[in-house]
Amino acid sequence: MRITSTMAETRELYSGGPVGLVPTLGFLHEGHVALLEAARDECGTLAMTVFVNPLQFNEAADLERYPRNLERDVELARDAGVDMVFAPSTEEMFPLPVATTVSLAPLTARMEGAHRPGHFEGVATVVTKLLAGLRPDRAYFGRKDAQQLAMIRRLVVDLSIPTEIVPHPTVRESDGLALSSRNVFLSAEDRQAALALSRGLMAAANAAESGERSARVLEELVLDTIAMADGVVPEYAELASASDVDRLDTADVDCFLAVAARVGEVRLIDNVHIDVNPDGVVADRGILMDRPSVLYSQAENL
């Protein structure tokens, strides 16, 4: 495995196709590893990026606090069969002051876009740069960031980027908490309270599979569950179309039910995808781990 710092160097190391790409901010966990393993099974060359993109952080303190450990990430990437880790400097990614940004306002105005101004422009811009500069055949993204996934799928269509976007189910800790690098900042008490997000989503998933289609009812199942947890302050719970992120009144097309909340000082997001077919609906609850996450073995070093 090679560690590269420029896009040109990374492309020169491609040894066979199809080329798979897993973009990350680093501080890997099993959710990232699941993406890497899926890509390894399907691709001749596998590249992973580690870049904490300043454009997508709307708070300087949040950018500064984001956990970083490249040596650890490289070891996990090597174990997953990655061929090269592209770990660029900010100067490599943005050699000039940014004059061109990518915006998909119809898909990003609500939910995360409303609570994190500029975030999705930053994500869309850096993903466009990575896809254009690294030219992968496939790029792998987790379903945990449902609104982001919808945006990226639309981005490649609108800009005629010949990269297939491959989604992967959310990976959850054994008690249901969606994996996130931010989980390491939760106190023991807050971590227990945070389980209200996934409990609410699973209750809504069960209701949808049992025939409930009302967005209001499904959203309230999530919010009512959160209301019973001390120290959890919800920002939203919304049912949205998986293709264009339009808010739905009824779960009658493929969609996702997303939630965001603050738990103590930590902001968390989660969702369940609801796939609609002629026989009913199937909720993607994600993949449960059977052991503690690798996140916590490094938490003491933060």
VOLOZA-682174 format. One line per field, with one value per residue: residue in three letters; x, y, z of N, C-alpha, C in turn; residue number from 1. Coordinates in steps of 0.1 Angstrom, whole numbers, padded with zeros to 4 digits. Layout:
BEGIN
vexdo [ALA|...]
nX [X|...]
nY [Y|...]
nZ [Z|...]
caX [X|...]
caY [Y|...]
caZ [Z|...]
cX [X|...]
cY [Y|...]
cZ [Z|...]
marpa [NUM|...]
END
This chain:
BEGIN
vexdo [MET|ARG|ILE|THR|SER|THR|MET|ALA|GLU|THR|ARG|GLU|LEU|TYR|SER|GLY|GLY|PRO|VAL|GLY|LEU|VAL|PRO|THR|LEU|GLY|PHE|LEU|HIS|GLU|GLY|HIS|VAL|ALA|LEU|LEU|GLU|ALA|ALA|ARG|ASP|GLU|CYS|GLY|THR|LEU|ALA|MET|THR|VAL|PHE|VAL|ASN|PRO|LEU|GLN|PHE|ASN|GLU|ALA|ALA|ASP|LEU|GLU|ARG|TYR|PRO|ARG|ASN|LEU|GLU|ARG|ASP|VAL|GLU|LEU|ALA|ARG|ASP|ALA|GLY|VAL|ASP|MET|VAL|PHE|ALA|PRO|SER|THR|GLU|GLU|MET|PHE|PRO|LEU|PRO|VAL|ALA|THR|THR|VAL|SER|LEU|ALA|PRO|LEU|THR|ALA|ARG|MET|GLU|GLY|ALA|HIS|ARG|PRO|GLY|HIS|PHE|GLU|GLY|VAL|ALA|THR|VAL|VAL|THR|LYS|LEU|LEU|ALA|GLY|LEU|ARG|PRO|ASP|ARG|ALA|TYR|PHE|GLY|ARG|LYS|ASP|ALA|GLN|GLN|LEU|ALA|MET|ILE|ARG|ARG|LEU|VAL|VAL|ASP|LEU|SER|ILE|PRO|THR|GLU|ILE|VAL|PRO|HIS|PRO|THR|VAL|ARG|GLU|SER|ASP|GLY|LEU|ALA|LEU|SER|SER|ARG|ASN|VAL|PHE|LEU|SER|ALA|GLU|ASP|ARG|GLN|ALA|ALA|LEU|ALA|LEU|SER|ARG|GLY|LEU|MET|ALA|ALA|ALA|ASN|ALA|ALA|GLU|SER|GLY|GLU|ARG|SER|ALA|ARG|VAL|LEU|GLU|GLU|LEU|VAL|LEU|ASP|THR|ILE|ALA|MET|ALA|ASP|GLY|VAL|VAL|PRO|GLU|TYR|ALA|GLU|LEU|ALA|SER|ALA|SER|ASP|VAL|ASP|ARG|LEU|ASP|THR|ALA|ASP|VAL|ASP|CYS|PHE|LEU|ALA|VAL|ALA|ALA|ARG|VAL|GLY|GLU|VAL|ARG|LEU|ILE|ASP|ASN|VAL|HIS|ILE|ASP|VAL|ASN|PRO|ASP|GLY|VAL|VAL|ALA|ASP|ARG|GLY|ILE|LEU|MET|ASP|ARG|PRO|SER|VAL|LEU|TYR|SER|GLN|ALA|GLU|ASN|LEU]
nX [0008|0004|0011|-0002|0002|-0006|-0030|-0022|-0001|-0015|-0032|-0013|-0006|-0026|-0035|-0052|-0086|-0121|-0117|-0120|-0132|-0131|-0140|-0130|-0131|-0112|-0101|-0110|-0137|-0157|-0177|-0165|-0147|-0164|-0173|-0148|-0143|-0164|-0159|-0134|-0140|-0152|-0136|-0107|-0086|-0081|-0087|-0084|-0094|-0081|-0090|-0096|-0119|-0119|-0139|-0164|-0171|-0189|-0183|-0155|-0144|-0154|-0142|-0115|-0117|-0122|-0115|-0082|-0060|-0037|-0019|-0031|-0054|-0041|-0032|-0056|-0067|-0048|-0052|-0077|-0072|-0066|-0052|-0040|-0036|-0048|-0037|-0040|-0025|-0040|-0033|-0028|-0053|-0067|-0052|-0054|-0073|-0106|-0128|-0147|-0176|-0198|-0232|-0263|-0290|-0318|-0319|-0306|-0315|-0331|-0333|-0302|-0289|-0303|-0295|-0268|-0253|-0238|-0225|-0231|-0225|-0197|-0192|-0201|-0185|-0158|-0162|-0167|-0143|-0126|-0137|-0133|-0106|-0094|-0107|-0123|-0139|-0160|-0175|-0178|-0203|-0217|-0250|-0257|-0254|-0278|-0290|-0267|-0259|-0280|-0276|-0250|-0255|-0272|-0255|-0235|-0250|-0261|-0237|-0226|-0206|-0187|-0189|-0199|-0221|-0220|-0240|-0240|-0252|-0259|-0237|-0239|-0233|-0233|-0255|-0272|-0266|-0257|-0227|-0202|-0176|-0177|-0188|-0169|-0167|-0188|-0200|-0203|-0229|-0242|-0239|-0256|-0281|-0281|-0290|-0316|-0322|-0317|-0335|-0360|-0361|-0360|-0385|-0402|-0395|-0405|-0432|-0437|-0432|-0453|-0475|-0480|-0481|-0481|-0463|-0463|-0470|-0449|-0427|-0434|-0432|-0405|-0397|-0412|-0400|-0374|-0380|-0383|-0358|-0333|-0315|-0312|-0317|-0338|-0334|-0346|-0369|-0376|-0394|-0383|-0380|-0360|-0347|-0349|-0350|-0373|-0398|-0420|-0455|-0465|-0453|-0448|-0430|-0396|-0377|-0363|-0362|-0351|-0331|-0319|-0300|-0289|-0268|-0259|-0229|-0225|-0234|-0255|-0265|-0289|-0306|-0332|-0336|-0364|-0376|-0398|-0421|-0442|-0452|-0452|-0433|-0398|-0376|-0343|-0324|-0298|-0265|-0257|-0230|-0210|-0192|-0171|-0164|-0136|-0131|-0130|-0107|-0088|-0096|-0086|-0064|-0072]
nY [-0012|0023|0056|0086|0120|0137|0141|0134|0116|0096|0086|0075|0052|0034|0001|-0016|-0021|-0023|0010|0018|0041|0054|0081|0098|0116|0108|0094|0066|0043|0013|0016|0030|0010|-0010|0001|0001|-0027|-0036|-0022|-0033|-0059|-0055|-0041|-0036|-0019|0000|0030|0052|0082|0106|0134|0163|0183|0217|0233|0223|0226|0246|0259|0271|0260|0234|0223|0224|0207|0182|0148|0134|0110|0099|0078|0057|0054|0046|0021|0007|0009|-0005|-0031|-0035|-0039|-0018|0000|0024|0053|0084|0113|0143|0177|0208|0227|0212|0204|0228|0249|0275|0304|0295|0298|0286|0269|0242|0238|0224|0234|0228|0202|0205|0225|0221|0203|0191|0211|0234|0236|0236|0259|0263|0239|0217|0227|0228|0200|0191|0204|0195|0167|0167|0177|0155|0134|0143|0147|0122|0103|0079|0047|0038|0051|0050|0054|0059|0051|0064|0091|0103|0125|0137|0116|0114|0139|0137|0116|0129|0149|0137|0130|0154|0168|0151|0132|0104|0084|0057|0058|0042|0030|0021|0002|0017|0013|0001|0004|-0023|-0018|-0003|0024|0046|0044|0069|0092|0112|0100|0094|0116|0116|0115|0089|0089|0105|0090|0068|0082|0090|0068|0071|0081|0061|0042|0055|0057|0029|0022|0036|0024|-0002|0004|0014|-0009|-0023|-0012|0015|0047|0074|0104|0122|0107|0088|0105|0116|0094|0091|0116|0116|0094|0105|0126|0114|0110|0122|0152|0152|0170|0176|0185|0181|0158|0142|0129|0121|0121|0097|0102|0130|0145|0158|0168|0145|0137|0112|0079|0067|0064|0054|0063|0082|0084|0109|0121|0145|0156|0172|0160|0165|0181|0173|0169|0148|0127|0105|0079|0060|0041|0036|0014|0012|-0011|-0031|-0050|-0039|-0023|-0021|-0017|-0004|-0011|-0010|-0023|-0043|-0043|-0067|-0063|-0040|-0008|0001|0028|0035|0026|0044|0067|0078|0092|0116]
nZ [0000|-0007|0004|-0008|-0019|-0039|-0066|-0091|-0087|-0074|-0094|-0111|-0099|-0103|-0109|-0122|-0133|-0123|-0109|-0076|-0051|-0019|-0002|0027|0059|0076|0107|0111|0113|0118|0100|0079|0072|0064|0039|0026|0024|0009|-0015|-0021|-0027|-0052|-0069|-0090|-0083|-0054|-0038|-0011|0005|0028|0042|0059|0052|0050|0039|0044|0071|0091|0115|0130|0153|0153|0132|0141|0162|0151|0152|0145|0132|0114|0111|0124|0107|0084|0090|0094|0069|0054|0064|0054|0027|0010|-0017|-0022|-0001|-0003|0009|0010|0013|0024|0006|-0017|-0024|-0026|-0043|-0051|-0039|-0033|-0060|-0073|-0066|-0058|-0059|-0048|-0043|-0043|-0031|-0007|0009|0032|0064|0072|0057|0065|0091|0091|0076|0044|0046|0028|0003|0006|0009|-0016|-0034|-0027|-0032|-0059|-0069|-0061|-0075|-0101|-0102|-0094|-0108|-0104|-0111|-0095|-0066|-0031|-0006|0026|0039|0062|0061|0047|0033|0022|0005|-0013|-0025|-0037|-0055|-0073|-0081|-0097|-0119|-0129|-0136|-0154|-0146|-0149|-0128|-0109|-0082|-0052|-0027|0009|0036|0069|0095|0128|0163|0188|0204|0188|0183|0158|0140|0144|0141|0159|0181|0201|0217|0234|0267|0291|0302|0284|0261|0266|0266|0240|0226|0222|0197|0177|0188|0184|0156|0149|0160|0143|0119|0123|0125|0099|0083|0092|0081|0085|0070|0072|0072|0093|0115|0116|0120|0145|0161|0163|0175|0199|0212|0216|0233|0257|0267|0287|0283|0256|0227|0202|0167|0143|0128|0099|0071|0039|0004|-0012|-0036|-0044|-0020|-0013|0010|0024|0027|0029|0031|0003|-0018|-0024|0004|0031|0067|0086|0114|0136|0164|0194|0218|0249|0244|0218|0184|0167|0139|0123|0105|0089|0059|0038|0017|-0009|-0023|-0045|-0028|-0003|0023|0030|0055|0059|0084|0089|0098|0125|0148|0165|0185|0205|0191|0171|0174|0201|0211|0206|0217|0241|0233|0222]
caX [0000|0012|0004|0001|-0002|-0012|-0039|-0015|0007|-0024|-0037|-0002|-0005|-0037|-0030|-0063|-0099|-0125|-0111|-0129|-0128|-0138|-0136|-0132|-0124|-0103|-0105|-0119|-0144|-0162|-0185|-0156|-0141|-0174|-0172|-0136|-0144|-0173|-0151|-0123|-0147|-0158|-0127|-0093|-0078|-0089|-0081|-0091|-0089|-0082|-0089|-0105|-0122|-0124|-0151|-0177|-0173|-0194|-0178|-0140|-0141|-0158|-0131|-0103|-0119|-0124|-0104|-0073|-0049|-0034|-0011|-0041|-0062|-0034|-0032|-0069|-0068|-0039|-0059|-0089|-0068|-0065|-0040|-0033|-0043|-0046|-0038|-0034|-0026|-0050|-0027|-0030|-0068|-0071|-0040|-0058|-0085|-0117|-0137|-0158|-0183|-0209|-0244|-0275|-0299|-0331|-0317|-0299|-0320|-0337|-0326|-0288|-0286|-0308|-0288|-0254|-0252|-0225|-0219|-0233|-0216|-0183|-0191|-0203|-0173|-0147|-0164|-0166|-0128|-0120|-0141|-0127|-0091|-0090|-0114|-0127|-0151|-0170|-0172|-0187|-0207|-0226|-0264|-0259|-0255|-0287|-0291|-0255|-0259|-0289|-0270|-0239|-0260|-0277|-0244|-0228|-0259|-0261|-0224|-0221|-0194|-0189|-0186|-0211|-0221|-0225|-0244|-0238|-0260|-0253|-0231|-0243|-0228|-0242|-0268|-0280|-0261|-0250|-0213|-0198|-0163|-0181|-0192|-0159|-0169|-0200|-0198|-0210|-0243|-0248|-0240|-0269|-0292|-0281|-0297|-0330|-0323|-0319|-0348|-0371|-0361|-0364|-0399|-0408|-0393|-0414|-0445|-0438|-0433|-0466|-0485|-0481|-0475|-0482|-0450|-0464|-0470|-0436|-0418|-0437|-0427|-0391|-0396|-0417|-0390|-0363|-0385|-0382|-0344|-0328|-0303|-0313|-0325|-0339|-0334|-0356|-0372|-0383|-0394|-0379|-0378|-0346|-0342|-0347|-0351|-0386|-0405|-0432|-0466|-0468|-0442|-0453|-0419|-0384|-0375|-0356|-0366|-0338|-0332|-0307|-0302|-0278|-0267|-0248|-0222|-0223|-0245|-0256|-0275|-0292|-0318|-0335|-0341|-0376|-0377|-0412|-0423|-0456|-0457|-0451|-0420|-0387|-0367|-0329|-0320|-0283|-0258|-0253|-0217|-0210|-0180|-0169|-0158|-0122|-0130|-0127|-0093|-0079|-0103|-0078|-0054|-0077]
caY [0000|0035|0069|0096|0134|0144|0133|0128|0104|0085|0080|0068|0039|0025|-0011|-0024|-0016|-0009|0017|0022|0052|0057|0093|0099|0126|0101|0088|0056|0033|0001|0021|0032|-0003|-0018|0006|-0004|-0041|-0037|-0018|-0043|-0071|-0052|-0033|-0040|-0009|0007|0042|0059|0096|0111|0148|0170|0194|0229|0240|0217|0230|0260|0264|0268|0252|0221|0219|0222|0196|0169|0139|0130|0101|0093|0066|0047|0053|0039|0007|0001|0008|-0016|-0043|-0037|-0042|-0005|0000|0037|0063|0098|0122|0156|0189|0217|0234|0203|0204|0242|0256|0289|0307|0289|0307|0277|0260|0234|0239|0217|0240|0221|0190|0207|0237|0217|0194|0194|0223|0245|0237|0238|0267|0261|0225|0209|0233|0223|0186|0189|0210|0186|0155|0170|0177|0142|0125|0148|0145|0109|0096|0065|0041|0037|0057|0043|0063|0053|0056|0071|0105|0101|0137|0138|0105|0119|0151|0132|0108|0139|0157|0130|0130|0168|0172|0141|0126|0089|0076|0051|0060|0029|0032|0010|0004|0023|0004|0005|-0003|-0034|-0014|0004|0037|0047|0048|0082|0096|0121|0093|0094|0128|0115|0110|0076|0092|0110|0079|0061|0090|0091|0057|0074|0084|0048|0036|0061|0053|0015|0021|0041|0014|-0012|0009|0015|-0022|-0029|-0005|0030|0054|0089|0110|0129|0096|0082|0115|0118|0083|0094|0127|0111|0086|0114|0134|0106|0109|0134|0158|0151|0181|0173|0196|0177|0144|0144|0119|0128|0113|0093|0107|0145|0150|0165|0164|0137|0135|0098|0070|0060|0062|0051|0075|0080|0092|0114|0128|0152|0160|0175|0152|0172|0190|0166|0168|0135|0124|0091|0077|0047|0041|0029|0011|0009|-0020|-0034|-0059|-0032|-0016|-0028|-0006|-0007|-0007|-0010|-0035|-0043|-0049|-0077|-0060|-0026|-0002|0005|0042|0038|0022|0056|0079|0084|0100|0128]
caZ [0000|-0008|0008|-0018|-0015|-0051|-0074|-0103|-0082|-0071|-0106|-0117|-0092|-0106|-0115|-0128|-0131|-0121|-0098|-0065|-0043|-0006|0004|0041|0066|0085|0120|0106|0122|0111|0089|0068|0069|0056|0026|0020|0021|-0003|-0027|-0024|-0034|-0065|-0077|-0092|-0076|-0043|-0032|0000|0008|0041|0040|0067|0043|0057|0033|0049|0085|0093|0127|0131|0165|0150|0123|0149|0172|0145|0155|0134|0135|0101|0113|0127|0095|0074|0094|0092|0054|0050|0068|0045|0014|0002|-0025|-0019|0007|-0008|0021|0005|0021|0020|-0006|-0029|-0028|-0030|-0046|-0052|-0032|-0040|-0067|-0079|-0057|-0063|-0050|-0052|-0034|-0041|-0023|0005|0017|0045|0073|0075|0051|0072|0104|0089|0064|0037|0047|0016|-0008|0009|0006|-0030|-0040|-0026|-0039|-0073|-0071|-0060|-0087|-0114|-0102|-0092|-0119|-0101|-0118|-0085|-0053|-0021|0004|0036|0039|0074|0056|0037|0025|0014|-0005|-0024|-0032|-0045|-0067|-0082|-0086|-0109|-0131|-0134|-0141|-0163|-0141|-0152|-0117|-0102|-0067|-0046|-0013|0018|0048|0081|0105|0141|0174|0192|0210|0179|0180|0145|0142|0140|0148|0170|0193|0211|0225|0243|0280|0293|0304|0271|0251|0268|0262|0225|0220|0218|0182|0170|0192|0177|0142|0148|0162|0131|0109|0126|0121|0084|0078|0096|0073|0087|0059|0075|0076|0106|0126|0117|0126|0159|0168|0166|0184|0212|0219|0220|0244|0270|0270|0293|0277|0241|0222|0188|0158|0133|0123|0087|0061|0027|-0008|-0014|-0049|-0045|-0007|-0011|0022|0020|0036|0029|0026|-0009|-0027|-0016|0012|0044|0078|0092|0127|0141|0178|0202|0230|0255|0235|0206|0175|0160|0129|0120|0096|0083|0046|0036|0003|-0012|-0034|-0046|-0017|0010|0024|0037|0061|0060|0097|0090|0102|0139|0152|0177|0194|0206|0179|0171|0178|0215|0215|0204|0223|0251|0227|0216]
cX [0009|0004|0008|-0004|-0007|-0021|-0032|-0007|-0003|-0029|-0026|-0001|-0016|-0032|-0040|-0076|-0109|-0118|-0121|-0123|-0137|-0133|-0140|-0126|-0113|-0109|-0115|-0125|-0149|-0171|-0177|-0150|-0151|-0174|-0160|-0137|-0153|-0166|-0140|-0128|-0150|-0148|-0113|-0083|-0086|-0081|-0090|-0085|-0090|-0079|-0100|-0108|-0127|-0136|-0164|-0180|-0177|-0190|-0163|-0137|-0144|-0147|-0118|-0105|-0120|-0112|-0095|-0063|-0046|-0028|-0021|-0050|-0054|-0033|-0045|-0071|-0060|-0046|-0071|-0085|-0067|-0052|-0032|-0042|-0039|-0048|-0032|-0034|-0037|-0046|-0029|-0044|-0072|-0059|-0042|-0070|-0097|-0127|-0149|-0163|-0194|-0221|-0256|-0286|-0312|-0331|-0311|-0304|-0325|-0328|-0312|-0284|-0291|-0300|-0273|-0251|-0238|-0220|-0220|-0226|-0202|-0182|-0192|-0191|-0161|-0149|-0163|-0151|-0122|-0124|-0135|-0112|-0086|-0096|-0117|-0139|-0163|-0166|-0183|-0190|-0217|-0240|-0266|-0261|-0265|-0289|-0279|-0255|-0268|-0283|-0259|-0244|-0266|-0266|-0237|-0237|-0259|-0249|-0218|-0208|-0196|-0185|-0199|-0210|-0228|-0228|-0241|-0246|-0252|-0248|-0234|-0236|-0238|-0255|-0276|-0275|-0253|-0236|-0210|-0185|-0166|-0185|-0182|-0160|-0180|-0195|-0206|-0225|-0249|-0249|-0253|-0281|-0293|-0288|-0311|-0332|-0326|-0332|-0360|-0372|-0365|-0379|-0407|-0407|-0403|-0428|-0447|-0440|-0447|-0478|-0487|-0474|-0475|-0468|-0451|-0464|-0456|-0426|-0421|-0432|-0412|-0390|-0401|-0407|-0378|-0368|-0384|-0368|-0339|-0315|-0302|-0322|-0326|-0339|-0345|-0358|-0381|-0383|-0392|-0377|-0363|-0339|-0339|-0349|-0363|-0392|-0417|-0442|-0469|-0456|-0447|-0443|-0407|-0380|-0366|-0362|-0354|-0341|-0319|-0310|-0289|-0279|-0255|-0242|-0220|-0235|-0244|-0267|-0277|-0304|-0320|-0340|-0353|-0378|-0392|-0413|-0437|-0461|-0456|-0438|-0410|-0378|-0353|-0325|-0305|-0278|-0253|-0239|-0219|-0199|-0179|-0162|-0143|-0120|-0125|-0113|-0083|-0085|-0094|-0067|-0059|-0075]
cY [0012|0047|0079|0110|0142|0135|0127|0115|0093|0078|0071|0054|0030|0013|-0020|-0019|-0027|-0003|0022|0032|0053|0070|0094|0112|0121|0098|0077|0048|0022|0005|0023|0018|-0011|-0012|0001|-0019|-0043|-0033|-0027|-0055|-0068|-0045|-0039|-0031|-0002|0018|0047|0073|0099|0126|0155|0183|0206|0235|0235|0220|0244|0266|0261|0259|0237|0215|0215|0209|0182|0160|0135|0121|0093|0080|0054|0044|0044|0024|0000|0000|-0003|-0030|-0046|-0039|-0030|-0005|0013|0046|0077|0107|0135|0167|0198|0224|0225|0204|0218|0250|0271|0292|0302|0299|0299|0268|0253|0234|0231|0221|0232|0209|0193|0219|0233|0208|0199|0208|0235|0247|0239|0246|0265|0247|0217|0214|0228|0209|0184|0194|0200|0173|0156|0170|0163|0133|0130|0145|0131|0099|0081|0060|0040|0045|0053|0053|0055|0059|0064|0086|0105|0113|0139|0128|0109|0130|0146|0124|0118|0146|0150|0130|0144|0172|0162|0135|0111|0080|0070|0053|0048|0031|0019|0012|0010|0011|0009|-0003|-0014|-0030|-0005|0018|0037|0051|0062|0085|0105|0113|0093|0106|0127|0109|0097|0078|0097|0099|0071|0069|0091|0079|0060|0077|0071|0041|0042|0057|0038|0014|0026|0031|0002|-0008|0009|0001|-0029|-0021|0009|0037|0070|0094|0116|0118|0091|0092|0117|0106|0085|0105|0124|0103|0095|0122|0127|0105|0122|0139|0157|0161|0179|0186|0193|0162|0146|0132|0126|0117|0110|0099|0122|0152|0159|0159|0157|0138|0120|0090|0061|0059|0059|0064|0072|0089|0095|0121|0134|0157|0164|0167|0157|0182|0185|0166|0155|0135|0109|0091|0063|0049|0032|0026|0006|0000|-0024|-0043|-0052|-0024|-0024|-0017|-0012|-0002|-0006|-0023|-0034|-0049|-0058|-0074|-0045|-0020|0001|0020|0044|0034|0034|0068|0086|0093|0114|0140]
cZ [0000|-0002|-0002|-0013|-0027|-0059|-0086|-0098|-0079|-0083|-0113|-0111|-0095|-0114|-0123|-0125|-0127|-0109|-0088|-0056|-0030|0000|0019|0047|0076|0098|0118|0117|0113|0100|0077|0063|0060|0041|0019|0016|0009|-0016|-0031|-0031|-0048|-0074|-0078|-0085|-0066|-0037|-0021|0002|0023|0040|0048|0059|0050|0051|0039|0064|0086|0106|0128|0142|0162|0141|0131|0158|0164|0147|0143|0140|0122|0102|0115|0115|0085|0077|0091|0077|0049|0053|0059|0030|0005|-0005|-0023|-0010|0002|0004|0017|0016|0016|0007|-0019|-0034|-0032|-0032|-0047|-0043|-0040|-0046|-0073|-0068|-0063|-0054|-0056|-0043|-0032|-0032|-0010|0013|0031|0053|0076|0069|0058|0085|0103|0076|0057|0037|0034|0004|-0006|0005|-0009|-0038|-0039|-0032|-0054|-0077|-0071|-0071|-0100|-0114|-0101|-0102|-0116|-0110|-0108|-0073|-0043|-0009|0013|0036|0052|0070|0044|0027|0016|0003|-0017|-0032|-0042|-0057|-0077|-0089|-0098|-0121|-0137|-0141|-0151|-0159|-0142|-0141|-0111|-0087|-0061|-0031|-0004|0030|0060|0090|0119|0152|0179|0198|0201|0175|0167|0147|0136|0148|0159|0183|0204|0220|0235|0256|0281|0295|0291|0261|0253|0264|0246|0218|0216|0203|0175|0175|0186|0163|0140|0150|0150|0120|0110|0122|0106|0078|0082|0089|0075|0076|0061|0079|0090|0117|0128|0124|0141|0167|0173|0177|0198|0219|0224|0232|0257|0275|0276|0286|0262|0235|0207|0179|0147|0132|0111|0078|0047|0016|-0009|-0026|-0049|-0031|-0005|0002|0018|0031|0038|0024|0015|-0020|-0018|-0009|0023|0055|0086|0105|0130|0155|0184|0215|0238|0246|0221|0197|0167|0150|0128|0111|0094|0069|0045|0021|0001|-0024|-0035|-0035|-0003|0011|0032|0042|0063|0074|0099|0095|0117|0141|0164|0186|0195|0194|0181|0175|0192|0219|0213|0211|0233|0246|0221|0226]
marpa [1|2|3|4|5|6|7|8|9|10|11|12|13|14|15|16|17|18|19|20|21|22|23|24|25|26|27|28|29|30|31|32|33|34|35|36|37|38|39|40|41|42|43|44|45|46|47|48|49|50|51|52|53|54|55|56|57|58|59|60|61|62|63|64|65|66|67|68|69|70|71|72|73|74|75|76|77|78|79|80|81|82|83|84|85|86|87|88|89|90|91|92|93|94|95|96|97|98|99|100|101|102|103|104|105|106|107|108|109|110|111|112|113|114|115|116|117|118|119|120|121|122|123|124|125|126|127|128|129|130|131|132|133|134|135|136|137|138|139|140|141|142|143|144|145|146|147|148|149|150|151|152|153|154|155|156|157|158|159|160|161|162|163|164|165|166|167|168|169|170|171|172|173|174|175|176|177|178|179|180|181|182|183|184|185|186|187|188|189|190|191|192|193|194|195|196|197|198|199|200|201|202|203|204|205|206|207|208|209|210|211|212|213|214|215|216|217|218|219|220|221|222|223|224|225|226|227|228|229|230|231|232|233|234|235|236|237|238|239|240|241|242|243|244|245|246|247|248|249|250|251|252|253|254|255|256|257|258|259|260|261|262|263|264|265|266|267|268|269|270|271|272|273|274|275|276|277|278|279|280|281|282|283|284|285|286|287|288|289|290|291|292|293|294|295|296|297|298|299|300|301|302]
END
